[in-house]
Amino acid sequence: MAKYRRPGSAPSGGGKSGGAPNMQDLMAQAQRMQEEAQRIQTELAALEYTASAGGGAVSAVVTGDKKVTEITIDPDALDPDDVEMLCDMLVAAVNEALKAAEDDAQAKMGALTGGFPGLA
């Protein structure tokens, strides 16, 4: 929607009196956001997320940068006649741990970007 301006009146949004920020300010803000995003990514990479499946029969640990670092299987879950169930539990535990890492990353990056889509 276009804004109406009376002929002969000064355009709004310019100058230092509360108008739009200048390009130098925007670039400095973008640089600060980029540095903060890098700090958050480094912090997330150091965090670990654990999830389990099958009532704790299987657990998985992933890092914030989505690397699986540990899988634990309760010996009672090792049934040679039901390997498929063990595989399903492993997949469930890993996916749940990855989702926890992703949710945390979205929350932390979302706070930085102010919820702007595509920036987190």
N, C-alpha and C positions, 0 to 999 in steps of 0.2 A: 504494500500500500504506500503510495507516495504521500509525502508530507507537503502541505501547502505553506508557501512563504509569500508574504506580501511583497510586491515589487518595491525595490529600494531598501528592504530590510536586510540586515546582515545574516548570512547563513549560520545555522546552529551547528554545534559539534566541533568547532575549531578552537584554536588557541589554548591557553593554559587555564582557562576558567571553568574546569570541569568537563571539557569536551572529551573526545576520543583520545586515547594515549598516542604518543608519537611512535614512529617506527623503531627508534632506538630503545624506547621503553619496552615495546613488545618483544624485541630481540633479546633484551636482557632477561625479561620474564621467561621467554622460551628456553634460554640457556639455563636458568635456575631450575626450571621444571625438568629439563633433560638430566641435569646433575642429580636431582632428587630421585628421578626414575632409576638412574643407574645405582644410586645408593640403595634403593628399595630392592632392586633385582639382586644385588650382592647380598643383602640381608636375607632375602627369601631363599637364595641358594644355600645358605648355611642352616636353614631350618629343616627339621625332619617331621614328616607326617606319617602316622601309623594307623592302619586299619586292619580289622580282622573279619573273618567270615567263618561260617560253620560253628558258631558258638565258641569261637576262639581257637578252633582246630588249626586254622591257617592265619598267619598275619603277614603283612607287607609293610615295609618302611620305604618311603620315597623322600627325596629332597625337594626343596622348593623350586629347583630348576628341573624337576620331573625326571629324576634318575632313580631307578629302583636300587636301593642299597642293601636290602635284607629281605629274605623270605624265611619264615619260620613255619615248620609243619610239625604238629603234634604227632608223635609216632603212632598213636591210636587212630589217626586219620589215614594211615597207610593201609588201605585195603586193596590188595592186588586184583580183586574181583570188581572193584568200582573205581578205577583210575579216572573215569570221566567226572565223577563227583569231586575228586581232589582237584582236577583241572578247573572245574567250575568255581570252586572255592578260591583257588589262587587268582583267577581272573577277577572275581568279585572283590577280593581284598586289595589287589593292586589298583583296580579302577576306583574304589572308594578312597584310597589314600591319595591317588592322583586328583580326584575331585576336591578333596580337602585342600590340597596344595593350590589348585586353581582358584577355588573360592577365596582363599586367603590372599592370593595375588590380586584378584579382582578387587577385593575390598581395599587393599592398601594402595593399589594404583588408582582406583576410583576416587579415593580421597584426594589424591594428588591432582587428578585431571578434572575434578569437580563434576564427574559423571558425564563428561563429553564423550559421545559414542566414538569408538574407533581410536581413542587415545590411550586407553588402558592396556 
